């Protein structure tokens, strides 16, 4: 189930889009102002964001700009009544992944949003094979992880990292390789970011008694060992 943030200051549009996407099987959080949207977006807990440009508190442009500056790469579909070529170019230059002009047909919104989600799925390895290492199960189709039947909640980036390592059991993976596999480009983030996310994943594995699986290969990278 994709988790989508919908941001629009018009209650009617916000409610209609949220209801429609929920009917499409998505989990939706709906907000009406830019500052709340930025705070929610910076958690990295969404698979995609539908974002109006004209918002109280902080414009959609600034929300995208600050997200990208903070290293949050959640796909963003901007929606706006502004239909000028320069308006669209500005949004895309700031880091948005798509631009939809109001008024729009809901089916077009859904089609664009699903296209963004498919591209994200491919980038995060969700089209890969289901991995089972003893009691550890990592399923890229449902994007679920469990240990001895107990579910482990991971963010999209955390899941991609664990899947990349678990798909190569007992094999050390270099930090630069993880940057390419999980972030899409070894220049997209620093090696320190990899260390931070490994720490996140390790803590969540520790919580269910599986932290011993994720090992550090000093001076090189990380591996997931077989139980």
Residue frames as a rotation matrix with the C-alpha (Angstrom) as fourth column:
UNK 1
0.580 0.815 0.000 0.00
0.815 -0.580 0.000 0.00
0.000 0.000 -1.000 0.00
UNK 2
-0.359 -0.688 0.631 1.51
0.659 -0.665 -0.350 3.30
0.660 0.290 0.692 -1.10
UNK 3
0.160 0.324 -0.933 1.49
0.886 -0.464 -0.009 6.07
-0.435 -0.825 -0.361 1.50
UNK 4
-0.267 -0.138 0.954 0.71
0.782 -0.610 0.131 9.43
0.563 0.781 0.271 -0.09
UNK 5
-0.444 0.090 -0.892 0.76
0.592 -0.717 -0.367 12.96
-0.673 -0.691 0.265 1.31
UNK 6
-0.046 0.525 0.850 -1.87
0.894 -0.358 0.270 15.23
0.446 0.772 -0.453 -0.28
UNK 7
-0.469 -0.193 -0.862 -1.45
0.642 -0.745 -0.182 18.98
-0.607 -0.639 0.473 0.29
UNK 8
-0.513 0.371 0.774 -4.00
0.559 -0.539 0.630 21.55
0.651 0.756 0.069 -0.91
UNK 9
-0.983 0.104 -0.150 -5.47
0.054 -0.617 -0.785 24.59
-0.174 -0.780 0.601 0.85
UNK 10
-0.393 0.903 -0.176 -8.86
-0.841 -0.275 0.466 24.10
0.373 0.331 0.867 -0.80
UNK 11
-0.474 0.182 0.861 -10.82
-0.624 0.621 -0.475 21.71
-0.621 -0.763 -0.181 1.48
UNK 12
0.605 0.796 -0.033 -13.03
-0.568 0.402 -0.718 20.46
-0.558 0.453 0.695 -1.34
UNK 13
0.507 -0.507 -0.697 -10.12
-0.652 0.302 -0.695 19.47
0.563 0.807 -0.177 -3.57
UNK 14
-0.520 -0.767 0.377 -8.11
-0.817 0.318 -0.481 18.08
0.249 -0.558 -0.792 -0.65
UNK 15
-0.191 0.538 0.821 -10.99
-0.610 0.590 -0.529 15.89
-0.769 -0.602 0.215 0.50
UNK 16
0.780 0.550 -0.299 -11.92
-0.556 0.388 -0.735 14.71
-0.288 0.739 0.608 -3.00
UNK 17
0.213 -0.790 -0.575 -8.35
-0.712 0.278 -0.645 13.74
0.669 0.547 -0.503 -3.89
UNK 18
-0.627 -0.458 0.630 -7.83
-0.777 0.422 -0.467 12.00
-0.052 -0.782 -0.621 -0.55
UNK 19
0.168 0.782 0.600 -11.04
-0.562 0.576 -0.593 10.01
-0.810 -0.238 0.537 -0.92
UNK 20
0.801 0.155 -0.579 -10.24
-0.596 0.300 -0.745 9.08
0.058 0.941 0.333 -4.49
UNK 21
-0.122 -0.936 -0.330 -6.73
-0.738 0.308 -0.601 7.87
0.664 0.171 -0.728 -3.72
UNK 22
-0.503 0.040 0.863 -8.00
-0.732 0.510 -0.451 5.93
-0.458 -0.859 -0.228 -0.71
UNK 23
0.589 0.792 0.161 -10.46
-0.519 0.523 -0.676 4.21
-0.620 0.315 0.719 -3.03
UNK 24
0.601 -0.472 -0.645 -7.44
-0.605 0.259 -0.753 3.34
0.522 0.843 -0.129 -5.23
UNK 25
0.806 -0.229 -0.546 -5.96
0.423 0.868 0.260 1.43
0.414 -0.440 0.797 -2.28
UNK 26
-0.213 -0.921 0.328 -3.54
0.323 -0.383 -0.866 4.09
0.922 -0.078 0.379 -1.07
UNK 27
0.206 0.170 -0.964 -3.00
0.973 -0.137 0.184 5.31
-0.101 -0.976 -0.193 2.48
UNK 28
0.021 -0.073 0.997 -3.50
0.537 -0.841 -0.073 9.07
0.844 0.537 0.022 2.46
UNK 29
-0.156 -0.058 -0.986 -2.53
0.863 -0.493 -0.107 11.89
-0.480 -0.868 0.127 4.83
UNK 30
0.179 0.330 0.927 -4.13
0.787 -0.613 0.066 15.24
0.590 0.718 -0.369 3.85
UNK 31
-0.227 -0.320 -0.920 -2.86
0.804 -0.595 0.009 18.67
-0.550 -0.737 0.392 4.93
UNK 32
0.625 0.659 0.418 -3.78
0.781 -0.520 -0.348 22.25
-0.012 0.543 -0.839 4.06
UNK 33
0.937 -0.322 -0.135 -0.69
-0.312 -0.946 0.093 24.42
-0.157 -0.045 -0.987 4.57
UNK 34
0.610 -0.741 -0.282 2.93
-0.278 0.133 -0.951 24.55
0.742 0.658 -0.125 3.48
UNK 35
-0.181 -0.749 0.638 4.68
-0.911 -0.115 -0.395 24.43
0.369 -0.653 -0.661 6.84
UNK 36
0.288 0.358 0.888 2.78
-0.675 0.734 -0.077 21.34
-0.680 -0.577 0.453 8.01
UNK 37
0.983 0.085 -0.163 3.48
-0.181 0.598 -0.781 19.78
0.031 0.797 0.603 4.63
UNK 38
0.256 -0.963 -0.082 7.21
-0.566 -0.081 -0.820 20.38
0.783 0.256 -0.566 4.93
UNK 39
-0.195 -0.298 0.935 7.31
-0.968 0.212 -0.134 18.97
-0.158 -0.931 -0.329 8.45
UNK 40
0.612 0.498 0.615 5.50
-0.395 0.866 -0.307 15.82
-0.685 -0.055 0.726 7.30
UNK 41
0.919 -0.257 -0.300 7.61
-0.225 0.283 -0.932 15.48
0.324 0.924 0.202 4.14
UNK 42
0.101 -0.970 0.220 10.89
-0.844 -0.201 -0.498 15.72
0.527 -0.135 -0.839 6.05
UNK 43
0.289 0.039 0.956 10.05
-0.726 0.661 0.193 12.52
-0.624 -0.750 0.219 7.94
UNK 44
-0.623 -0.524 -0.580 10.67
-0.782 0.439 0.443 10.59
0.022 0.730 -0.683 4.71
UNK 45
-0.700 0.355 0.620 7.65
-0.116 0.800 -0.589 8.47
-0.705 -0.484 -0.518 5.57
UNK 46
0.419 0.883 -0.210 5.75
-0.354 -0.054 -0.934 8.85
-0.836 0.466 0.290 2.29
UNK 47
-0.083 -0.379 0.922 6.04
0.679 0.656 0.331 7.10
-0.730 0.653 0.203 -1.06
UNK 48
-0.503 -0.033 0.864 4.80
0.748 -0.517 0.416 10.16
0.433 0.855 0.285 -2.99
UNK 49
-0.467 0.332 -0.820 3.47
0.462 -0.699 -0.546 13.68
-0.754 -0.634 0.173 -2.41
UNK 50
-0.050 0.534 0.844 0.70
0.905 -0.334 0.265 15.50
0.423 0.777 -0.467 -4.30
UNK 51
-0.308 -0.318 -0.897 1.49
0.781 -0.622 -0.048 19.16
-0.543 -0.716 0.440 -3.63
UNK 52
0.733 0.561 0.385 -0.35
0.675 -0.669 -0.311 22.35
0.084 0.488 -0.869 -4.53
UNK 53
-0.243 -0.877 0.415 1.90
0.770 -0.434 -0.467 25.32
0.590 0.206 0.781 -5.28
UNK 54
-0.393 0.167 0.904 -0.11
-0.321 -0.946 0.035 28.16
0.862 -0.276 0.426 -3.73
UNK 55
0.169 0.347 -0.922 -0.34
0.709 0.608 0.359 27.37
0.685 -0.714 -0.143 -0.02
UNK 56
0.812 0.085 0.578 -0.55
-0.299 -0.790 0.535 29.41
0.502 -0.607 -0.616 3.18
UNK 57
0.844 -0.495 0.207 2.62
-0.140 0.169 0.976 29.62
-0.518 -0.852 0.074 5.24
UNK 58
-0.316 -0.949 0.010 5.01
-0.357 0.129 0.925 28.23
-0.879 0.289 -0.379 2.64
UNK 59
0.307 0.465 -0.831 4.58
-0.932 -0.031 -0.362 27.76
-0.194 0.885 0.423 -1.10
UNK 60
0.928 0.075 0.366 4.78
-0.009 0.983 -0.181 24.37
-0.373 0.165 0.913 -2.75
UNK 61
0.670 -0.741 0.036 7.92
-0.061 -0.103 -0.993 25.55
0.740 0.663 -0.114 -4.53
UNK 62
0.004 -0.688 0.726 9.63
-0.878 -0.350 -0.326 26.22
0.478 -0.636 -0.605 -1.18
UNK 63
0.598 0.252 0.761 8.43
-0.633 0.731 0.255 22.91
-0.492 -0.633 0.597 0.25
UNK 64
0.965 -0.252 0.074 10.08
0.241 0.734 -0.635 21.05
0.106 0.631 0.769 -2.64
UNK 65
0.407 -0.857 0.315 13.22
-0.276 -0.444 -0.852 23.16
0.871 0.260 -0.418 -2.44
UNK 66
0.049 -0.383 0.923 13.67
-0.991 -0.137 -0.004 22.57
0.128 -0.914 -0.386 1.31
UNK 67
0.845 0.261 0.468 12.88
-0.320 0.946 0.050 18.86
-0.429 -0.192 0.882 0.98
UNK 68
0.846 -0.533 0.011 15.58
0.291 0.444 -0.848 18.40
0.447 0.720 0.530 -1.63
UNK 69
0.197 -0.798 0.569 18.07
-0.570 -0.566 -0.596 20.50
0.798 -0.207 -0.567 0.32
UNK 70
0.189 -0.049 0.981 17.48
-0.950 0.245 0.195 18.19
-0.250 -0.968 0.000 3.29
UNK 71
-0.787 -0.602 -0.138 18.12
-0.613 0.738 0.282 15.11
-0.068 0.306 -0.950 1.16
UNK 72
-0.239 0.792 0.562 14.50
-0.059 0.566 -0.822 13.91
-0.969 -0.230 -0.089 1.04
UNK 73
-0.886 -0.213 -0.412 13.91
-0.407 -0.069 0.911 12.45
-0.222 0.975 -0.026 -2.44
UNK 74
-0.353 0.853 0.385 10.24
0.421 0.512 -0.749 11.43
-0.836 -0.102 -0.540 -2.14
UNK 75
-0.725 0.115 0.679 8.60
0.660 -0.166 0.733 11.87
0.197 0.979 0.044 -5.57
UNK 76
-0.465 0.547 -0.696 6.53
0.201 -0.700 -0.685 15.07
-0.862 -0.459 0.216 -5.78
UNK 77
-0.404 0.463 0.789 3.67
0.883 -0.030 0.469 15.77
0.240 0.886 -0.396 -8.18
UNK 78
-0.865 0.084 -0.495 2.97
0.111 -0.930 -0.351 19.52
-0.490 -0.359 0.795 -8.21
UNK 79
-0.147 0.860 0.488 -0.57
0.983 0.074 0.167 20.68
0.107 0.504 -0.857 -8.96
UNK 80
-0.598 -0.106 -0.794 -1.41
0.322 -0.940 -0.117 24.29
-0.734 -0.326 0.596 -9.78
UNK 81
0.594 0.802 0.068 -3.76
0.491 -0.295 -0.819 26.57
-0.637 0.520 -0.569 -11.67
UNK 82
0.261 -0.601 -0.756 -0.64
-0.629 -0.700 0.339 28.17
-0.733 0.387 -0.560 -13.15
UNK 83
0.723 0.117 0.681 -0.26
0.326 0.812 -0.485 26.71
-0.610 0.572 0.549 -16.61
UNK 84
0.778 -0.479 -0.408 2.67
-0.627 -0.635 -0.451 28.73
-0.043 0.607 -0.794 -17.94
UNK 85
0.707 -0.577 -0.409 5.72
0.196 0.716 -0.670 26.96
0.679 0.394 0.619 -19.29
UNK 86
-0.245 -0.851 0.464 8.00
-0.316 -0.382 -0.868 28.89
0.917 -0.360 -0.175 -16.93
UNK 87
0.222 0.401 0.889 5.87
-0.971 0.013 0.237 27.91
0.084 -0.916 0.393 -13.92
UNK 88
0.987 0.156 -0.042 6.22
-0.156 0.988 0.004 24.25
0.042 0.003 0.999 -14.83
UNK 89
0.386 -0.916 -0.108 9.94
0.203 0.199 -0.959 24.63
0.900 0.348 0.263 -15.54
UNK 90
-0.137 -0.415 0.899 10.49
-0.754 -0.545 -0.366 26.32
0.642 -0.729 -0.239 -12.17
UNK 91
0.593 0.468 0.656 8.79
-0.791 0.491 0.365 23.48
-0.152 -0.735 0.661 -10.33
UNK 92
0.959 -0.248 -0.134 10.75
0.186 0.914 -0.360 20.80
0.212 0.321 0.923 -12.13
UNK 93
0.182 -0.945 0.272 14.03
-0.048 -0.285 -0.957 22.68
0.982 0.161 -0.097 -11.72
UNK 94
0.005 -0.135 0.991 13.48
-0.933 -0.358 -0.045 22.83
0.361 -0.924 -0.128 -7.96
UNK 95
-0.862 -0.464 0.205 13.16
-0.506 0.812 -0.290 19.05
-0.032 -0.354 -0.935 -7.82
UNK 96
0.101 0.944 0.313 9.53
-0.683 0.295 -0.669 18.16
-0.724 -0.146 0.675 -8.52
UNK 97
-0.725 -0.369 0.582 8.96
0.030 0.826 0.562 14.97
-0.688 0.425 -0.588 -10.53
UNK 98
-0.515 0.616 0.596 5.75
0.836 0.207 0.508 15.97
0.189 0.760 -0.622 -12.29
UNK 99
-0.888 0.257 -0.382 3.41
-0.132 -0.937 -0.323 18.93
-0.441 -0.236 0.866 -12.85
UNK 100
-0.504 0.810 0.300 -0.37
0.857 0.427 0.288 18.82
0.105 0.402 -0.910 -13.28
UNK 101
-0.956 0.157 0.246 -2.48
-0.128 -0.983 0.132 21.86
0.263 0.095 0.960 -14.20
UNK 102
-0.531 0.834 -0.150 -5.83
0.500 0.166 -0.850 22.54
-0.683 -0.527 -0.505 -12.49
UNK 103
0.315 0.605 0.731 -8.55
-0.812 0.571 -0.123 21.74
-0.492 -0.555 0.671 -13.24
UNK 104
-0.661 -0.594 -0.459 -7.50
-0.737 0.627 0.250 18.17
0.139 0.504 -0.852 -13.91
UNK 105
0.439 0.746 -0.501 -9.28
-0.592 0.660 0.463 14.87
0.676 0.094 0.731 -14.40
UNK 106
0.495 -0.226 0.839 -8.85
-0.781 0.307 0.544 12.57
-0.381 -0.924 -0.024 -11.44
UNK 107
0.920 -0.139 0.366 -7.90
0.240 0.939 -0.246 9.67
-0.310 0.314 0.897 -13.72
UNK 108
0.598 -0.750 0.283 -4.99
0.087 -0.290 -0.953 11.73
0.797 0.594 -0.107 -15.04
UNK 109
0.302 -0.457 0.837 -3.83
-0.908 -0.406 0.106 12.50
0.291 -0.792 -0.537 -11.49
UNK 110
0.694 0.018 0.719 -3.93
-0.401 0.840 0.366 8.80
-0.598 -0.542 0.590 -10.62
UNK 111
0.914 -0.350 0.203 -2.08
0.378 0.562 -0.736 7.83
0.144 0.750 0.646 -13.80
UNK 112
0.390 -0.806 0.445 0.72
-0.305 -0.569 -0.764 10.35
0.869 0.162 -0.468 -13.15
UNK 113
0.329 -0.229 0.916 0.96
-0.944 -0.054 0.325 9.37
-0.025 -0.972 -0.234 -9.49
UNK 114
0.850 0.015 0.526 1.17
-0.080 0.992 0.101 5.67
-0.520 -0.128 0.844 -10.30
UNK 115
0.768 -0.627 0.131 3.89
0.255 0.111 -0.960 6.37
0.588 0.771 0.246 -12.85
UNK 116
0.197 -0.696 0.691 5.92
-0.743 -0.565 -0.357 8.17
0.639 -0.443 -0.628 -10.16
UNK 117
0.471 0.042 0.881 5.37
-0.770 0.507 0.388 5.26
-0.431 -0.861 0.271 -7.77
UNK 118
0.977 -0.132 0.167 6.48
0.195 0.869 -0.455 2.73
-0.085 0.478 0.874 -10.39
UNK 119
0.463 -0.856 0.231 9.70
-0.070 -0.295 -0.953 4.64
0.884 0.425 -0.196 -11.00
UNK 120
0.118 -0.394 0.912 10.31
-0.960 -0.280 0.003 4.81
0.254 -0.875 -0.411 -7.25
UNK 121
0.809 0.227 0.542 9.60
-0.389 0.899 0.204 1.09
-0.441 -0.375 0.815 -6.89
UNK 122
0.853 -0.522 0.010 12.20
0.320 0.507 -0.800 0.34
0.413 0.685 0.600 -9.56
UNK 123
0.199 -0.815 0.545 14.74
-0.413 -0.574 -0.707 2.66
0.889 -0.085 -0.451 -7.94
UNK 124
-0.001 -0.148 0.989 14.20
-1.000 -0.014 -0.003 1.11
0.015 -0.989 -0.148 -4.51
UNK 125
-0.826 -0.520 -0.220 14.39
-0.533 0.846 0.001 -2.48
0.186 0.118 -0.975 -5.69
UNK 126
-0.275 0.783 0.557 10.76
-0.648 0.277 -0.710 -3.42
-0.710 -0.556 0.431 -5.17
UNK 127
0.587 0.450 -0.673 10.72
-0.806 0.407 -0.431 -5.34
0.079 0.795 0.602 -8.41
UNK 128
-0.454 -0.868 -0.202 13.33
-0.808 0.497 -0.317 -7.74
0.375 0.020 -0.927 -7.07
UNK 129
-0.139 0.334 -0.932 12.91
0.021 0.942 0.334 -11.25
0.990 0.027 -0.138 -5.69
UNK 130
0.775 0.436 0.457 11.48
-0.491 -0.038 0.870 -12.15
0.397 -0.899 0.185 -2.30
UNK 131
-0.274 -0.947 -0.170 14.32
-0.426 0.278 -0.861 -12.99
0.862 -0.164 -0.479 0.07
UNK 132
0.872 0.465 0.153 14.07
-0.350 0.374 0.859 -15.56
0.342 -0.803 0.489 2.86
UNK 133
-0.269 -0.956 -0.120 17.03
-0.362 0.216 -0.907 -16.05
0.893 -0.200 -0.404 5.18
UNK 134
-0.854 0.078 -0.514 15.81
0.456 0.586 -0.670 -18.47
0.249 -0.807 -0.536 7.82
UNK 135
-0.091 0.881 -0.464 13.19
0.942 -0.075 -0.328 -16.56
-0.324 -0.467 -0.823 9.84
UNK 136
-0.390 -0.071 -0.918 13.96
-0.038 -0.995 0.093 -13.27
-0.920 0.071 0.385 8.06
UNK 137
-0.044 0.449 0.892 11.65
0.955 0.281 -0.094 -12.52
-0.293 0.848 -0.442 5.12
UNK 138
-0.468 -0.139 -0.872 12.11
-0.061 -0.980 0.189 -9.46
-0.881 0.142 0.451 2.89
UNK 139
-0.078 0.583 0.809 9.37
0.881 0.421 -0.219 -9.08
-0.467 0.695 -0.546 0.27
UNK 140
-0.882 -0.370 -0.293 9.85
0.213 -0.866 0.451 -6.29
-0.421 0.336 0.843 -2.32
UNK 141
-0.600 0.727 0.334 6.36
0.461 -0.027 0.887 -6.70
0.654 0.686 -0.319 -3.77
UNK 142
0.518 0.819 -0.246 4.52
0.654 -0.194 0.731 -5.91
0.551 -0.539 -0.636 -0.54
UNK 143
-0.097 -0.714 0.694 7.55
-0.173 -0.674 -0.718 -4.02
0.980 -0.190 -0.058 0.80
UNK 144
0.799 0.404 0.446 7.28
-0.521 0.095 0.848 -5.96
0.300 -0.910 0.287 4.02
UNK 145
-0.342 -0.905 -0.252 9.88
-0.422 0.388 -0.820 -7.38
0.840 -0.174 -0.514 6.39
UNK 146
0.743 0.560 0.368 9.35
-0.580 0.264 0.770 -9.92
0.334 -0.785 0.521 9.15
UNK 147
-0.518 -0.851 -0.084 11.47
-0.609 0.437 -0.662 -11.87
0.600 -0.292 -0.745 11.63
UNK 148
-0.973 0.180 -0.147 9.98
0.230 0.821 -0.523 -15.10
0.026 -0.542 -0.840 13.01
UNK 149
-0.254 0.950 0.180 6.60
0.899 0.163 0.407 -13.88
0.358 0.265 -0.895 11.80
UNK 150
0.250 0.298 -0.921 6.87
0.710 -0.703 -0.035 -10.50
-0.659 -0.645 -0.387 13.55
UNK 151
0.646 0.092 0.758 6.53
0.689 -0.497 -0.528 -7.52
0.327 0.863 -0.384 11.24
UNK 152
-0.221 -0.752 -0.621 9.30
0.769 -0.526 0.364 -4.91
-0.600 -0.397 0.694 11.11
UNK 153
0.813 0.579 0.061 8.25
0.512 -0.662 -0.547 -1.44
-0.276 0.476 -0.835 9.98
UNK 154
-0.322 -0.945 -0.053 10.83
0.718 -0.281 0.637 0.19
-0.617 0.167 0.769 7.71
UNK 155
0.262 0.297 -0.918 10.79
-0.348 -0.858 -0.377 3.41
-0.900 0.418 -0.121 5.73
UNK 156
0.988 0.150 -0.028 11.11
-0.075 0.319 -0.945 3.04
-0.133 0.936 0.327 1.93
UNK 157
0.418 -0.902 -0.113 14.83
-0.716 -0.250 -0.651 3.87
0.559 0.353 -0.750 2.03
UNK 158
-0.177 -0.437 0.882 15.48
-0.897 0.440 0.038 1.56
-0.404 -0.785 -0.470 4.98
UNK 159
0.618 0.473 0.628 13.69
-0.184 0.863 -0.470 -1.25
-0.764 0.175 0.621 3.15
UNK 160
0.919 -0.285 -0.271 15.74
-0.273 0.033 -0.961 -0.70
0.284 0.958 -0.047 -0.01
UNK 161
0.033 -0.960 0.279 18.95
-0.949 -0.118 -0.294 -0.86
0.315 -0.255 -0.914 2.02
UNK 162
-0.103 -0.033 0.994 18.00
-0.657 0.753 -0.043 -4.08
-0.747 -0.657 -0.099 3.80
UNK 163
0.842 0.467 0.271 16.80
-0.102 0.631 -0.769 -5.69
-0.530 0.619 0.579 0.56
UNK 164
0.663 -0.662 -0.350 20.04
-0.596 -0.184 -0.781 -4.80
0.453 0.726 -0.517 -1.22
UNK 165
-0.315 -0.828 0.465 22.06
-0.945 0.230 -0.231 -6.48
0.085 -0.512 -0.855 1.54
UNK 166
-0.005 0.386 0.923 19.77
-0.520 0.787 -0.332 -9.45
-0.854 -0.482 0.197 2.16
UNK 167
0.903 0.341 -0.262 19.74
-0.382 0.354 -0.854 -10.25
-0.198 0.871 0.450 -1.57
UNK 168
0.329 -0.877 -0.350 23.48
-0.345 0.233 -0.909 -10.90
0.879 0.420 -0.226 -1.23
UNK 169
0.960 0.155 0.235 23.69
-0.266 0.232 0.936 -12.94
0.090 -0.960 0.264 1.99
UNK 170
0.656 -0.753 0.053 27.11
0.414 0.418 0.809 -13.32
-0.631 -0.509 0.586 3.61
UNK 171
0.075 -0.611 0.788 28.55
0.963 -0.162 -0.217 -10.96
0.260 0.775 0.576 0.98
UNK 172
-0.191 -0.222 -0.956 30.10
0.590 -0.804 0.069 -7.64
-0.784 -0.551 0.285 1.96
UNK 173
0.402 0.377 0.834 28.68
0.881 -0.410 -0.239 -4.72
0.252 0.831 -0.497 -0.04
UNK 174
-0.659 -0.748 -0.076 30.75
0.748 -0.642 -0.169 -1.53
0.078 -0.168 0.983 -0.29
UNK 175
-0.217 0.563 -0.798 29.25
0.441 -0.672 -0.594 1.79
-0.871 -0.481 -0.103 0.75
UNK 176
-0.654 -0.069 -0.754 29.65
-0.534 -0.663 0.524 3.21
-0.536 0.745 0.397 -2.75
UNK 177
-0.919 0.357 -0.169 27.79
0.121 0.661 0.740 0.21
0.377 0.660 -0.650 -4.18
UNK 178
-0.377 0.811 -0.446 24.97
0.882 0.169 -0.439 0.76
-0.281 -0.559 -0.780 -1.67
UNK 179
-0.398 0.195 -0.896 24.79
-0.091 -0.981 -0.173 4.41
-0.913 0.013 0.408 -2.74
UNK 180
-0.852 0.058 -0.520 24.28
-0.523 -0.059 0.850 3.28
0.018 0.997 0.081 -6.33
UNK 181
-0.797 0.524 -0.300 21.78
0.405 0.832 0.378 0.53
0.448 0.180 -0.876 -5.48
UNK 182
-0.223 0.724 -0.653 19.71
0.954 0.024 -0.300 2.41
-0.201 -0.690 -0.696 -2.91
UNK 183
0.026 0.180 -0.983 20.16
0.199 -0.965 -0.171 6.10
-0.980 -0.191 -0.061 -3.76
UNK 184
0.832 0.404 0.381 20.61
0.394 0.055 -0.918 5.60
-0.392 0.913 -0.113 -7.51
UNK 185
0.613 -0.678 0.405 23.94
0.111 -0.435 -0.894 7.42
0.782 0.593 -0.192 -7.74
UNK 186
0.182 -0.611 -0.771 27.04
0.953 0.302 -0.014 7.34
0.242 -0.732 0.637 -5.60
UNK 187
-0.828 -0.447 0.339 27.06
0.386 -0.893 -0.233 11.15
0.407 -0.062 0.911 -5.79
UNK 188
-0.012 0.946 0.324 23.45
0.152 -0.318 0.936 11.45
0.988 0.060 -0.140 -4.61
UNK 189
0.932 0.236 0.275 24.38
-0.234 -0.190 0.954 11.16
0.278 -0.953 -0.122 -0.93
UNK 190
0.030 -0.971 0.237 27.45
-0.907 -0.127 -0.402 10.75
0.421 -0.203 -0.884 1.25
UNK 191
-0.347 -0.248 -0.905 28.87
0.053 0.958 -0.283 7.60
0.936 -0.146 -0.319 2.79
UNK 192
-0.984 0.006 0.178 27.86
-0.176 -0.192 -0.965 9.04
0.029 -0.981 0.190 6.14
UNK 193
-0.167 0.984 -0.055 24.23
-0.986 -0.165 0.029 8.85
0.020 0.059 0.998 5.03
UNK 194
0.098 0.128 -0.987 24.70
-0.326 0.941 0.090 5.12
0.940 0.313 0.134 4.39
UNK 195
-0.798 -0.468 -0.380 26.06
0.206 0.381 -0.901 4.74
0.567 -0.797 -0.207 7.93
UNK 196
-0.756 0.572 0.319 23.09
-0.636 -0.524 -0.566 6.62
-0.157 -0.631 0.760 9.35
UNK 197
0.172 0.896 -0.410 20.57
-0.938 0.276 0.210 4.42
0.302 0.348 0.888 7.54
UNK 198
-0.211 -0.318 -0.924 22.40
-0.012 0.946 -0.323 1.25
0.977 -0.058 -0.204 8.51
UNK 199
-0.984 -0.159 0.074 22.05
-0.059 -0.099 -0.993 2.44
0.165 -0.982 0.088 12.09
UNK 200
-0.314 0.944 0.098 18.31
-0.945 -0.302 -0.123 2.94
-0.087 -0.131 0.988 11.63
UNK 201
0.289 0.428 -0.857 17.88
-0.608 0.773 0.181 -0.54
0.739 0.469 0.483 10.19
UNK 202
-0.547 -0.588 -0.596 20.07
0.082 0.671 -0.737 -2.17
0.833 -0.452 -0.319 12.84
UNK 203
-0.887 0.250 0.387 18.03
-0.453 -0.322 -0.831 -0.62
-0.083 -0.913 0.399 15.66
UNK 204
0.081 0.987 -0.138 14.79
-0.997 0.081 -0.010 -1.90
0.002 0.138 0.990 14.16
UNK 205
0.180 -0.115 -0.977 16.27
-0.268 0.950 -0.161 -5.37
0.946 0.291 0.140 13.71
UNK 206
-0.846 -0.533 -0.009 17.58
-0.095 0.168 -0.981 -5.24
0.525 -0.829 -0.192 17.30
UNK 207
-0.481 0.722 0.497 14.05
-0.876 -0.377 -0.301 -4.56
-0.030 -0.580 0.814 18.52
UNK 208
0.661 0.733 -0.162 12.94
-0.742 0.670 0.006 -8.02
0.113 0.116 0.987 17.34
UNK 209
0.506 -0.526 0.684 16.16
-0.307 0.632 0.712 -9.82
-0.806 -0.570 0.158 18.19
UNK 210
0.766 -0.191 0.614 17.62
0.603 0.544 -0.584 -9.86
-0.222 0.817 0.532 14.68
UNK 211
0.878 -0.405 -0.256 20.27
-0.421 -0.907 -0.008 -7.14
-0.229 0.115 -0.967 14.99
UNK 212
0.138 -0.887 0.440 23.08
-0.212 0.407 0.888 -9.70
-0.967 -0.216 -0.132 14.83
UNK 213
0.491 0.118 0.863 22.31
0.702 0.533 -0.472 -10.30
-0.516 0.838 0.179 11.14
UNK 214
0.904 -0.116 0.411 23.51
0.201 -0.734 -0.649 -6.87
0.377 0.669 -0.640 10.02
UNK 215
0.497 -0.817 -0.292 27.30
0.712 0.192 0.675 -6.73
-0.496 -0.543 0.677 10.30
UNK 216
0.863 -0.330 -0.382 29.85
-0.428 -0.880 -0.206 -3.99
-0.269 0.341 -0.901 9.64
UNK 217
0.592 -0.760 0.268 32.86
0.806 0.551 -0.218 -4.88
0.017 0.345 0.938 7.52
UNK 218
0.543 -0.332 -0.772 35.32
0.299 -0.782 0.547 -2.33
-0.785 -0.528 -0.325 8.84
UNK 219
-0.353 -0.733 -0.582 36.76
-0.214 -0.542 0.812 -0.02
-0.911 0.411 0.034 6.23
UNK 220
-0.980 -0.008 0.199 34.57
0.182 0.367 0.912 -1.44
-0.081 0.930 -0.358 3.47
UNK 221
-0.504 0.864 0.011 30.84
-0.559 -0.335 0.759 -1.74
0.659 0.376 0.652 3.97
UNK 222
-0.288 0.546 0.787 28.15
-0.857 0.219 -0.466 -4.03
-0.427 -0.809 0.405 5.35
UNK 223
-0.730 0.156 -0.665 26.65
-0.316 0.786 0.532 -7.48
0.606 0.599 -0.524 5.02
UNK 224
0.251 0.803 0.541 23.62
-0.968 0.215 0.129 -9.44
-0.013 -0.556 0.831 6.13
UNK 225
-0.788 -0.616 -0.003 24.63
-0.614 0.785 -0.078 -12.85
0.050 -0.059 -0.997 7.40
UNK 226
-0.086 0.744 -0.663 22.55
-0.256 0.627 0.736 -16.00
0.963 0.233 0.136 7.23
UNK 227
0.432 0.316 0.845 21.00
-0.870 -0.100 0.482 -16.93
0.237 -0.943 0.232 10.60
